Amino acid sequence: MIRRVRLTGTLIVIIAVIVLILGGCSAKQENPNVPVPAVVSSPIAKETDLNQYTIDAVLDTVNKVLSAEQQVVYVNNEDVGLSELYFHIYANAFGKQETAPFLFDDFSRAYNRGFMPGYTEIESIELSKGQNRNTPEYSLQGEGDTILRIKLPEPLKPKDSINILFRYRVIIPPAGDRFGYGDANINMGNWYPVAAVYDNEGWNLDKYYSVGDPFYSDVSDYVINIRAPEEYSIAASGYLSEERAEGGNKSWKFRGSSMRDFAFIAGDSFLIAEGKVGDTVIKSYYYKDHEKRGKEALEIGKRSIEIFNNAFGKYPYHTYSIVETEFPSGMEYPGLVYISSRYYDTAYSVDNLTYTTVHETAHQWWYGVVGNDQIDEAWLDEGFATYSEGVYTEKEYGKGNGDFYYEYLEESAKEDIKSRAYDGVILKPLSGYENWDDYGPAVYTGGAMLLNEIRKQVGDQTFFKIMQTYYDEYSFKIASTEDFLRICEEVSSTEFDELFQEHLSSGK
């Protein structure tokens, strides 16, 4: 996600000035002075041990309720038996005002229609393994009842799998947020029970923090069937494999392979512009009064995909959708991004739309394909996506503009530390940040500056080889700071322990 403070104030003005001062570079201008190695291709993961989600959902757009039947084939990829399974029920965080995770510390914006709860009503859970079927013991726990614990009748052995059938209703709140409805849209982010990650620290059962993007998940395969009134359009993660009318309603079937999450947006007033980059179909969903910016969003998305394909490695999915919606800034999901409707208004500088779209597109690489623990190591996606804004700038507007961009971020980081906007420590969990005012400068700007220092030390050619190698090696996996450090040192034959310590942990 892009934090609002960076897109509504000084930064956009500076970016606009940079573009004018340094020669008014035309769009589509390539920069021959930035050497980029040949692209490392990362195909869709084909492992047979991915979890599989099949969801049949009916969206009641009048009452704002989604009814679903969800089957999960859960695979134990650990080397120990599992006697219980855990799922995140993120929607339950919206059940009470005290736990509702509204963004940017701005409750009145998120609930400008007044607060009403959103939550998931679980109707039943059934387990099946071979010919055996049973109703397990299960319970909700954690802050806001956002963690579902399922007790298994017997331990699930390593490499073994079990089928879980959920039946539930999702009550959608009137929230201009990742999950909620507005005047012209229904945002369905983090809406279904999703398996918690089991790693070397055990089960990750963090709450839904209001700061940052508190999501941590493995890639899985998805087949999602959605039924809604025929006047609606559905923008979704995954590609549309089937669409049919059903007497006043319409059904859409979406498929997604090796995706870390699955989100969709429903709207009854979308227009759609479409283009293509290589084998990837790119769609821009926008409201009818915003055709100019809707088409500009498509071109920005296309250009971002082109640049990042070349700089980091190939975008692996069939489709990519950029969606105008009621949201304070931008939010990423695999194959789908939210963009604030405000940025489609021509009263705003187009730079708001540009850099929000670029940032969220970069998240397709950093978070979507290369995963990370966004609760404990958020800089690995937000810092990378912020630095990618600079990569876009230098490739689209010239090397001088890119250098100015990085210099601005560097000065911004110094000022934030000097003014004690944050303590200079980047590598800490979400619980260590007081609010967005210290989280943003640390993980976005501070993280990007570490990447810039690495580039200064190793040069352009080696830096982009590091980024491509990292992308290639950790596509569809979970990467850590230690993993990235190892890649940096192996590719460059340079020691970076001291630099990482200085930027991530020292508070300098």
C-alpha positions as CSV (number, residue, x, y, z in Angstrom):
1,M,0.0,0.0,0.0
2,I,1.1,3.6,-0.5
3,R,0.8,5.8,2.5
4,R,-1.3,8.9,1.9
5,V,1.1,11.4,3.3
6,R,3.5,10.8,0.5
7,L,1.0,11.3,-2.3
8,T,-0.9,14.4,-1.1
9,G,1.8,16.8,-0.1
10,T,5.3,17.9,-0.9
11,L,6.5,14.8,-2.8
12,I,4.1,15.1,-5.7
13,V,4.9,18.8,-6.1
14,I,8.7,18.0,-6.1
15,I,8.2,15.2,-8.6
16,A,6.3,17.5,-10.9
17,V,9.0,20.2,-10.6
18,I,11.7,17.6,-11.2
19,V,10.1,16.6,-14.5
20,L,9.9,20.2,-15.6
21,I,13.4,21.3,-14.5
22,L,15.3,18.4,-16.0
23,G,14.3,18.9,-19.6
24,G,10.6,18.0,-19.8
25,C,11.4,14.4,-20.8
26,S,8.6,12.9,-22.9
27,A,6.7,9.8,-21.9
28,K,8.0,6.5,-23.2
29,Q,11.6,7.9,-23.2
30,E,14.1,5.2,-22.5
31,N,17.3,6.0,-20.6
32,P,20.3,4.5,-22.3
33,N,22.6,5.4,-19.4
34,V,21.1,2.9,-16.9
35,P,22.3,-0.5,-17.8
36,V,19.9,-3.3,-17.0
37,P,20.9,-7.0,-17.5
38,A,18.8,-9.4,-19.4
39,V,15.5,-10.3,-17.7
40,V,15.4,-13.3,-15.4
41,S,12.1,-15.1,-16.1
42,S,10.0,-16.4,-13.2
43,P,7.3,-18.8,-14.4
44,I,4.2,-19.6,-12.4
45,A,5.1,-22.1,-9.6
46,K,3.9,-25.6,-10.4
47,E,4.5,-27.4,-7.1
48,T,1.8,-29.9,-6.3
49,D,1.9,-28.9,-2.6
50,L,0.1,-25.6,-2.8
51,N,-3.1,-25.1,-0.9
52,Q,-6.1,-24.9,-3.1
53,Y,-9.1,-22.7,-2.5
54,T,-12.4,-23.1,-4.3
55,I,-15.1,-20.6,-3.3
56,D,-18.7,-20.3,-4.5
57,A,-20.0,-16.9,-3.5
58,V,-23.3,-15.1,-3.9
59,L,-23.1,-11.3,-3.4
60,D,-26.3,-9.6,-2.2
61,T,-25.6,-6.0,-3.3
62,V,-28.7,-4.6,-1.7
63,N,-28.1,-5.9,1.8
64,K,-24.3,-6.0,1.5
65,V,-24.0,-9.6,2.4
66,L,-21.9,-12.3,0.8
67,S,-22.8,-16.0,1.2
68,A,-20.1,-18.5,0.5
69,E,-19.2,-22.2,0.4
70,Q,-15.4,-22.6,0.5
71,Q,-13.4,-25.7,0.1
72,V,-9.7,-25.7,1.0
73,V,-7.3,-28.5,0.3
74,Y,-4.7,-27.8,3.0
75,V,-1.3,-29.4,2.6
76,N,1.1,-29.9,5.5
77,N,4.4,-28.6,4.0
78,E,6.2,-28.8,7.4
79,D,8.4,-31.5,8.7
80,V,6.2,-32.0,11.8
81,G,2.7,-33.3,12.2
82,L,0.0,-30.7,12.8
83,S,-2.7,-31.4,15.4
84,E,-4.6,-28.1,14.7
85,L,-5.0,-25.6,11.9
86,Y,-5.4,-21.9,12.0
87,F,-7.1,-19.5,9.7
88,H,-7.3,-15.7,9.7
89,I,-10.9,-14.3,9.7
90,Y,-9.8,-10.7,8.9
91,A,-13.4,-9.5,8.4
92,N,-14.1,-9.9,12.1
93,A,-11.8,-7.0,13.0
94,F,-14.5,-4.7,11.5
95,G,-17.0,-6.0,14.0
96,K,-16.5,-3.4,16.7
97,Q,-15.4,0.2,16.5
98,E,-12.6,-0.6,19.0
99,T,-11.0,-3.1,16.7
100,A,-11.9,-1.7,13.3
101,P,-8.6,-1.2,11.4
102,F,-9.3,2.0,9.7
103,L,-6.4,3.5,7.7
104,F,-4.2,6.5,8.5
105,D,-5.6,7.0,11.9
106,D,-8.7,8.6,10.3
107,F,-11.9,6.9,11.5
108,S,-14.2,9.7,10.3
109,R,-13.0,9.3,6.7
110,A,-13.3,5.5,6.7
111,Y,-16.8,5.6,8.2
112,N,-18.2,8.8,6.8
113,R,-21.7,7.1,6.7
114,G,-21.4,6.2,10.4
115,F,-20.1,3.0,11.9
116,M,-21.8,-0.3,11.3
117,P,-20.1,-3.7,12.0
118,G,-18.7,-6.0,9.5
119,Y,-17.9,-9.7,10.3
120,T,-18.1,-13.3,9.3
121,E,-20.8,-15.7,10.5
122,I,-19.4,-19.2,10.3
123,E,-22.4,-21.6,9.7
124,S,-20.5,-24.9,9.5
125,I,-17.1,-26.5,9.1
126,E,-16.5,-30.0,7.8
127,L,-13.3,-32.0,7.4
128,S,-12.8,-34.9,5.0
129,K,-9.9,-37.1,4.4
130,G,-10.3,-40.1,2.2
131,Q,-13.7,-41.6,3.1
132,N,-13.7,-40.1,6.5
133,R,-15.9,-37.0,7.2
134,N,-16.4,-35.2,10.5
135,T,-17.4,-32.0,12.1
136,P,-14.3,-30.7,14.0
137,E,-14.1,-28.8,17.2
138,Y,-13.3,-25.1,16.4
139,S,-13.2,-21.8,18.1
140,L,-12.5,-18.1,17.4
141,Q,-9.8,-16.4,19.3
142,G,-7.5,-13.4,19.3
143,E,-8.3,-9.7,19.3
144,G,-11.6,-9.2,17.5
145,D,-12.0,-13.0,17.1
146,T,-9.9,-12.8,13.9
147,I,-8.2,-16.2,14.4
148,L,-10.1,-19.5,13.8
149,R,-8.6,-22.6,15.4
150,I,-9.6,-26.0,14.0
151,K,-8.7,-29.0,16.1
152,L,-7.9,-32.0,13.9
153,P,-9.2,-35.5,14.9
154,E,-5.7,-36.8,14.3
155,P,-2.4,-35.1,13.5
156,L,-1.9,-34.2,9.8
157,K,1.4,-35.8,8.7
158,P,4.0,-34.0,6.7
159,K,3.1,-33.8,3.0
160,D,-0.4,-35.1,3.8
161,S,-3.5,-33.1,3.0
162,I,-7.0,-32.6,4.3
163,N,-10.1,-31.1,2.8
164,I,-11.9,-28.4,4.8
165,L,-15.4,-27.2,3.8
166,F,-16.6,-23.8,5.2
167,R,-20.0,-22.4,4.9
168,Y,-20.3,-18.8,6.0
169,R,-21.9,-15.3,5.5
170,V,-19.8,-12.1,5.3
171,I,-21.5,-8.9,6.5
172,I,-19.9,-6.0,4.7
173,P,-19.5,-2.7,6.6
174,P,-20.0,0.8,5.2
175,A,-16.3,1.5,5.2
176,G,-14.1,3.2,2.6
177,D,-11.4,0.6,3.3
178,R,-9.8,-2.6,2.0
179,F,-13.0,-4.3,3.1
180,G,-16.3,-2.4,2.9
181,Y,-18.7,-0.6,0.6
182,G,-19.0,2.9,-0.7
183,D,-21.5,4.7,-2.9
184,A,-20.3,3.0,-6.1
185,N,-18.2,0.0,-5.0
186,I,-18.0,-3.0,-2.8
187,N,-14.3,-3.7,-1.8
188,M,-13.6,-7.3,-0.9
189,G,-10.1,-7.4,0.3
190,N,-9.1,-10.0,3.0
191,W,-12.7,-11.3,3.0
192,Y,-12.4,-15.1,3.2
193,P,-10.9,-17.5,5.8
194,V,-7.2,-17.8,4.8
195,A,-4.7,-20.2,6.2
196,A,-2.2,-18.8,8.7
197,V,1.5,-19.3,7.9
198,Y,3.4,-21.9,9.8
199,D,7.1,-21.1,9.7
200,N,10.2,-21.7,11.8
201,E,8.6,-19.8,14.6
202,G,5.4,-21.8,14.5
203,W,1.9,-20.4,13.7
204,N,1.8,-16.7,12.8
205,L,-1.4,-15.5,14.5
206,D,-1.0,-11.7,14.5
207,K,-3.9,-9.4,14.9
208,Y,-5.2,-7.0,12.2
209,Y,-3.1,-4.0,13.0
210,S,-4.3,-0.5,11.9
211,V,-0.7,0.4,11.0
212,G,0.8,-1.1,7.8
213,D,-0.5,-4.1,5.8
214,P,-0.7,-6.8,8.5
215,F,-1.0,-9.8,6.1
216,Y,1.3,-12.8,5.8
217,S,0.3,-15.7,3.6
218,D,1.6,-18.4,1.3
219,V,0.8,-18.6,-2.4
220,S,-2.1,-20.9,-3.2
221,D,-4.2,-21.8,-6.2
222,Y,-7.7,-20.3,-6.5
223,V,-11.0,-21.0,-8.3
224,I,-13.5,-18.3,-7.3
225,N,-17.1,-18.3,-8.5
226,I,-19.1,-15.1,-7.9
227,R,-22.7,-14.4,-8.6
228,A,-24.1,-10.9,-8.5
229,P,-26.7,-8.7,-10.3
230,E,-26.1,-8.6,-14.0
231,E,-25.6,-4.8,-14.0
232,Y,-22.4,-5.2,-11.9
233,S,-18.9,-5.6,-13.1
234,I,-16.3,-7.6,-11.1
235,A,-12.6,-6.8,-11.1
236,A,-10.7,-9.6,-9.4
237,S,-7.4,-11.2,-8.8
238,G,-6.9,-14.0,-11.3
239,Y,-8.2,-14.2,-14.8
240,L,-11.8,-14.6,-15.9
241,S,-12.3,-18.1,-17.3
242,E,-16.1,-18.1,-17.6
243,E,-19.0,-15.6,-17.5
244,R,-22.6,-16.3,-18.0
245,A,-26.0,-14.7,-17.4
246,E,-28.5,-16.3,-15.0
247,G,-31.9,-14.6,-15.1
248,G,-31.1,-11.1,-13.9
249,N,-27.9,-12.2,-12.3
250,K,-24.5,-13.0,-13.7
251,S,-21.8,-15.5,-12.7
252,W,-18.1,-15.0,-13.1
253,K,-15.5,-17.7,-12.6
254,F,-11.9,-16.5,-11.9
255,R,-8.8,-18.6,-11.7
256,G,-5.5,-17.7,-10.0
257,S,-2.4,-19.8,-9.9
258,S,0.3,-19.3,-7.2
259,M,-1.3,-16.2,-5.8
260,R,-0.7,-14.9,-2.3
261,D,-4.3,-13.6,-1.8
262,F,-7.5,-13.1,-3.7
263,A,-9.5,-9.9,-3.7
264,F,-12.3,-8.4,-5.9
265,I,-14.2,-5.2,-6.3
266,A,-17.9,-5.1,-7.4
267,G,-19.3,-2.0,-9.0
268,D,-22.4,-1.1,-11.1
269,S,-21.0,1.9,-12.9
270,F,-17.6,0.8,-14.1
271,L,-16.2,1.5,-17.6
272,I,-13.3,-0.6,-18.7
273,A,-10.2,0.3,-20.8
274,E,-8.0,-2.6,-21.8
275,G,-4.5,-3.1,-23.2
276,K,-1.8,-5.7,-23.3
277,V,1.9,-6.0,-22.4
278,G,3.3,-9.2,-23.8
279,D,1.0,-12.0,-22.7
280,T,-0.5,-9.9,-19.9
281,V,-3.9,-8.3,-20.3
282,I,-4.2,-5.0,-18.4
283,K,-7.5,-3.5,-17.5
284,S,-8.5,-0.2,-16.0
285,Y,-11.8,0.1,-14.3
286,Y,-13.1,3.6,-13.8
287,Y,-16.3,5.6,-13.2
288,K,-18.0,7.1,-16.3
289,D,-17.1,10.7,-15.4
290,H,-13.4,9.8,-15.2
291,E,-12.7,8.6,-18.7
292,K,-9.6,10.7,-19.1
293,R,-7.9,9.6,-16.0
294,G,-9.2,6.0,-16.4
295,K,-7.4,5.7,-19.7
296,E,-4.3,7.4,-18.3
297,A,-4.3,4.8,-15.5
298,L,-4.2,2.1,-18.1
299,E,-1.2,3.6,-19.8
300,I,0.6,4.1,-16.5
301,G,0.0,0.5,-15.6
302,K,1.2,-0.8,-19.0
303,R,4.4,1.3,-18.8
304,S,5.0,0.1,-15.2
305,I,4.7,-3.5,-16.2
306,E,7.1,-2.9,-19.1
307,I,9.7,-1.2,-16.9
308,F,9.5,-3.7,-14.0
309,N,9.5,-6.7,-16.4
310,N,12.8,-5.4,-17.7
311,A,14.3,-4.3,-14.4
312,F,13.3,-7.1,-12.1
313,G,11.8,-10.1,-14.0
314,K,8.7,-11.0,-15.8
315,Y,5.2,-10.4,-14.4
316,P,3.9,-14.0,-14.2
317,Y,0.1,-13.6,-14.2
318,H,-2.4,-13.5,-17.1
319,T,-4.1,-10.3,-16.0
320,Y,-3.6,-7.1,-14.1
321,S,-6.4,-4.8,-13.0
322,I,-6.2,-1.2,-11.9
323,V,-9.5,-0.2,-10.2
324,E,-10.9,3.2,-9.2
325,T,-12.6,2.9,-5.9
326,E,-13.4,4.6,-2.6
327,F,-10.2,4.3,-0.7
328,P,-7.8,6.8,0.8
329,S,-4.8,6.0,-1.4
330,G,-3.7,2.8,-3.1
331,M,-3.7,-0.9,-2.0
332,E,-2.2,-3.9,-3.6
333,Y,-3.4,-7.5,-4.1
334,P,-2.1,-10.0,-6.5
335,G,-3.3,-9.1,-10.0
336,L,-5.4,-6.3,-8.7
337,V,-4.9,-2.8,-7.1
338,Y,-7.2,-0.2,-5.6
339,I,-6.6,3.4,-6.6
340,S,-8.3,6.3,-4.8
341,S,-11.2,7.8,-6.7
342,R,-9.9,11.2,-5.7
343,Y,-6.9,10.7,-8.0
344,Y,-9.2,10.3,-11.0
345,D,-10.4,13.9,-10.6
346,T,-8.7,16.2,-13.0
347,A,-8.6,18.8,-10.2
348,Y,-5.7,16.7,-8.8
349,S,-2.3,16.6,-10.4
350,V,-1.9,13.5,-12.6
351,D,1.2,12.7,-10.5
352,N,-1.1,11.5,-7.7
353,L,-2.5,8.9,-10.0
354,T,0.9,8.1,-11.6
355,Y,2.9,7.4,-8.5
356,T,0.1,5.6,-6.6
357,T,-0.3,3.3,-9.6
358,V,3.4,2.8,-10.0
359,H,3.9,2.0,-6.4
360,E,1.0,-0.5,-6.3
361,T,2.2,-2.1,-9.5
362,A,5.6,-2.6,-8.0
363,H,4.0,-4.5,-5.2
364,Q,3.1,-7.2,-7.7
365,W,6.8,-8.1,-7.6
366,W,7.5,-7.2,-4.0
367,Y,4.8,-8.8,-1.8
368,G,2.8,-10.5,-4.6
369,V,5.4,-12.8,-6.2
370,V,8.3,-12.4,-3.7
371,G,6.5,-12.7,-0.4
372,N,7.6,-11.5,3.0
373,D,6.3,-11.3,6.6
374,Q,4.6,-7.9,6.4
375,I,4.1,-7.8,10.1
376,D,7.8,-8.3,11.2
377,E,9.7,-7.2,8.0
378,A,7.5,-4.7,6.2
379,W,10.4,-2.9,4.6
380,L,10.9,-5.8,2.3
381,D,7.9,-4.9,0.3
382,E,7.2,-1.2,1.1
383,G,10.8,-0.1,0.8
384,F,11.2,-2.1,-2.4
385,A,8.0,-0.7,-3.9
386,T,9.1,2.9,-3.0
387,Y,12.5,2.4,-4.6
388,S,10.7,1.0,-7.6
389,E,9.0,4.4,-8.0
390,G,12.5,5.8,-8.6
391,V,13.3,3.1,-11.1
392,Y,10.1,4.1,-13.0
393,T,11.1,7.7,-12.8
394,E,14.5,7.3,-14.2
395,K,13.4,5.0,-17.0
396,E,10.4,7.1,-17.9
397,Y,11.8,10.6,-17.4
398,G,15.5,10.2,-17.5
399,K,18.4,9.5,-15.2
400,G,18.6,13.0,-13.8
401,N,15.0,12.8,-12.7
402,G,15.6,9.5,-11.0
403,D,18.7,10.8,-9.2
404,F,16.6,13.8,-8.0
405,Y,14.0,11.4,-6.8
406,Y,16.4,9.4,-4.7
407,E,18.1,12.6,-3.4
408,Y,14.7,13.8,-2.2
409,L,13.9,10.6,-0.4
410,E,17.3,10.6,1.2
411,E,16.8,14.2,2.5
412,S,13.3,13.3,3.6
413,A,14.6,10.3,5.6
414,K,17.2,12.5,7.3
415,E,14.6,15.1,8.2
416,D,12.3,12.5,9.6
417,I,15.0,11.2,11.9
418,K,16.1,14.7,12.9
419,S,12.6,15.7,13.7
420,R,12.0,12.4,15.6
421,A,9.2,11.4,13.2
422,Y,10.7,8.0,13.8
423,D,13.7,6.6,15.6
424,G,15.6,5.4,12.6
425,V,14.9,1.7,13.3
426,I,13.4,0.0,10.3
427,L,13.5,-3.7,11.1
428,K,10.9,-4.0,13.8
429,P,7.3,-5.5,13.9
430,L,4.2,-3.5,13.4
431,S,3.6,-3.5,17.2
432,G,6.7,-1.4,17.5
433,Y,5.2,1.6,15.6
434,E,3.0,4.1,17.3
435,N,1.1,5.1,14.1
436,W,1.5,5.8,10.4
437,D,3.6,8.9,11.1
438,D,6.6,6.8,12.2
439,Y,5.8,3.6,10.2
440,G,5.8,5.4,6.9
441,P,9.2,7.1,7.1
442,A,10.8,4.0,8.4
443,V,9.6,1.2,6.1
444,Y,8.9,3.2,2.9
445,T,11.6,5.9,2.8
446,G,14.2,4.2,5.1
447,G,13.8,0.9,3.3
448,A,14.2,2.6,-0.1
449,M,17.4,4.4,1.0
450,L,19.1,1.1,2.0
451,L,18.5,-0.1,-1.6
452,N,19.9,3.1,-2.9
453,E,23.1,2.8,-0.8
454,I,23.5,-0.8,-2.1
455,R,23.3,0.5,-5.6
456,K,25.8,3.3,-5.0
457,Q,28.3,0.7,-3.7
458,V,28.0,-1.9,-6.4
459,G,26.9,0.1,-9.4
460,D,23.9,-0.2,-11.7
461,Q,24.7,-3.5,-13.5
462,T,25.4,-5.5,-10.3
463,F,22.5,-3.8,-8.4
464,F,19.9,-4.9,-11.0
465,K,21.5,-8.3,-11.1
466,I,20.9,-8.5,-7.3
467,M,17.3,-7.5,-7.7
468,Q,16.7,-10.0,-10.6
469,T,18.4,-12.8,-8.7
470,Y,16.4,-12.1,-5.6
471,Y,13.2,-12.1,-7.6
472,D,14.1,-15.3,-9.5
473,E,15.2,-17.2,-6.4
474,Y,12.2,-16.2,-4.1
475,S,9.4,-16.1,-6.6
476,F,6.3,-17.6,-4.9
477,K,8.2,-18.1,-1.7
478,I,8.7,-16.1,1.5
479,A,11.9,-14.1,1.7
480,S,13.5,-12.6,4.8
481,T,16.0,-9.8,5.4
482,E,18.7,-12.4,5.8
483,D,17.8,-14.0,2.5
484,F,18.1,-10.6,0.7
485,L,21.4,-9.9,2.5
486,R,22.8,-13.3,1.3
487,I,21.8,-12.5,-2.3
488,C,23.4,-9.1,-2.2
489,E,26.7,-10.6,-0.9
490,E,26.7,-13.5,-3.3
491,V,26.0,-11.5,-6.4
492,S,28.3,-8.6,-5.6
493,S,31.1,-10.4,-3.6
494,T,30.8,-7.6,-1.1
495,E,30.1,-7.6,2.7
496,F,26.9,-5.8,3.6
497,D,26.4,-6.7,7.3
498,E,27.5,-3.3,8.6
499,L,25.4,-1.4,6.0
500,F,22.3,-3.5,6.9
501,Q,22.9,-3.0,10.6
502,E,23.3,0.7,10.2
503,H,20.2,1.2,8.1
504,L,17.8,-1.4,9.6
505,S,18.6,-1.7,13.3
506,S,21.0,1.0,14.7
507,G,18.6,3.9,14.8
508,K,21.2,6.2,13.1
